[in-house]
Amino acid sequence: MNIPTNSSSIRHQAWGLMCNRQTFSCKEIAQVLNIKTNKIVGFTRTLIRKRAIEVIDKRNKYQGTLYRVCIERQALQLHTPMVPKRKERRVKKGTRSQQIWNTIRIHRAFSVELLQTTTNASLSLINNYLWHLEQSGFIRKKGRFLNQSGYSCVKYMLIKDLGRLYPTTQKQGMWDQNSQAFYPFKEPSDE
């Protein structure tokens, strides 16, 4: 079973079948190509407008209309449609990390609870991102405080503001998208 891949190859195959037959219907061509009849119906309308085929007999709707080719096979130019070039879309990666970074930059002193309420990020993402920021030296723990529920929470403080774009996490540190610089994790003896 040969399944055509795109509309251009379908048209070329359909036109070849039409030229090889004395008469044909859309249903017959669609069955041979193993596609839906509506794809051939639109193509036959285009061929009628170009005067490449003509209607011979209008039968009932179940048998379909009979057509005949009027011109030589080579006389009809079936242009291959140009594939429009897509614009390079910038893929937004880590938008939740960007939300976390924006909140950190705005508040300067923050807690995990604050980040949870102001961003769409999960608790595990927040903790992981804060760990990376702390290991790279961008934030540090300021101390503990009691939140409204009476639980002890860690308060963090922003030490180094890198700019608008969030630093991305890497295996051995963080990458600053603003200055295009890598910040490795601090060694435990650096503290």
N, C-alpha and C positions, 0 to 999 in steps of 0.2 A: 504494500500500500504506500504510494508515494504521496506524502503530505507536503504541499507547497509551503515555503517559509514566509515569504512576504507578499504584499499586494502586487508588487511589480512582477514577480515571477508568476503569480496567479494569472495576471492579465496576459502575459506572454504565452503561457500554456493554454489559456482559454482561447486566445486568438488563433493559435495553431490548430486547436481542435475544430474551431468554427470553419477555418479555411479548408480543412480536410473533409468536410461533410457537405452534401448537397443542401440539406436543410437541417436545422437544429432548434432546440428549445433551451431555455435557461436551465431548466430542471435537468436535462440530459447532460449538459456541460458540467453542471455542479456535481452530479453523481459521479461522473468520470474522474473529476478532480478531487472528489471526496471533501467538498466544502459546502457551506450553506448557500442556498439558491440566491439569497438577497445580495451576496457579493457579486454574482454574475449579472443580476438584474441591473444594478447600477452601471456596470461596465457596458452592457448592451445599450443602455440609454445614451451613453457617451458615444458609442459606435454609430447609433442612429443619427445623432446630431452631426457627426463627421461624415455622414453618408457612406459609411463603410459597409453597413448591412441594411437590409430592408425587411419590413414585415410582409410575410407571404399569407399567413392565415391566422386570424384571431380565433383561437379555440376557447373552450370553456376554461375556467380558472384552474381546474385540476390538471388539465393536459398542458396548459401554457401556450404561449404564442409561438408560432413557427417563424423562423428568420432564415435569411439567405445572405451570403456574402456577395457584395456588389463590386468590389475592387480586388486588384491583385494583392497577394499576401504582403509583398514587399512595399506596396504603395502606402500603406498605413504606417506612420511613424509613431510607435509607442514609446514615448519618452520615459526614461527611468526617472522617477521623481528625485529631486535633490533632497538629501537628508539635511534638514536645517541644523546648523552647528549650535550646540547648546553652549550657553554662557557658563563659564566656570563658576559654579556656586561655591561659596565658602561654606564648608561644613562646620556647623556650630558644634564643637566638641566640648564637653564638660561645662555645660551651662549651669549646672548646679554648683560646681566648683566656683564658677564666676560669681554666682549669687552669694556664696559663702565669703569670697574675697571682698565683694562690695560691702557686705555687712561689717566685716572686720575693719575695712578702711574708714567706714563712716563712724563706727563707735569707738575705735581705738582700744577701749577696754571692754571685754565681752566675755560671755560664758557660752557653754554648749547649749544651754537652755534658750538663750537669746538667738543663737544661730538656727535652732530648730523651729522657733516661732516665726522667724523672718525669711526663711528659705524653704524650698521644696525638697531639700536634701534629707536623706535618711541619717539616722544616728551613727551608723557604721561609717558612712562616707564622711560625715563631719569629724568623727574621731580620727579616722585615717588621715584626712587632710590636715587637721591640727597637729597630728604627730609629725607629719612631714614638714610642716612649717616650723615647728619647734626644733626639730633636728637640724634644719638648715639655718636656724638663727633668726628667723623673721618675727617670731613671737616668743614670749616666755610666760611662765606661770607667775601671776602676781600674788596669788594667795587664795584662801578659801573663804567662802561666805555662806550664810544660810539663805536659801531662796524662800519664796512665799509659802511653800509647802512645808518648810522646816528642814529640808534636806541640805546637806553640805554640798556645795558646788565649787568648782575651780574657776577662778577668774583669770583670764589671759589678757596680755597687753601686746599691742603691735609695736615692734621695735623698729622694723625697717619697712617702709612703704615703697614698694617697687613700681607702682604706677597703676594705670587703669586695668590692664589685662592681668588675669590671675596667673600666678606661677604654677606650672604643671608639675605633677609628681613624676619622678624618674626613679630608677632602681637605687642609685647611690646619692641622690640629692634632689634638687628642684631646678627647673628651667624657667628663667624669667623671660617671658615673651616680649616685654617692653624693651629691655636692653640687649636681648639675645645673649644672655650670659648664664652659665651653669653655676649653681651654688651647691657644693658637696655638703653632705652631712658633717656636723661637727664631730670630732673625735671625743670619746668620753673623758679623756684627760684634759680637753680644752676648757672645761668648766671651771 
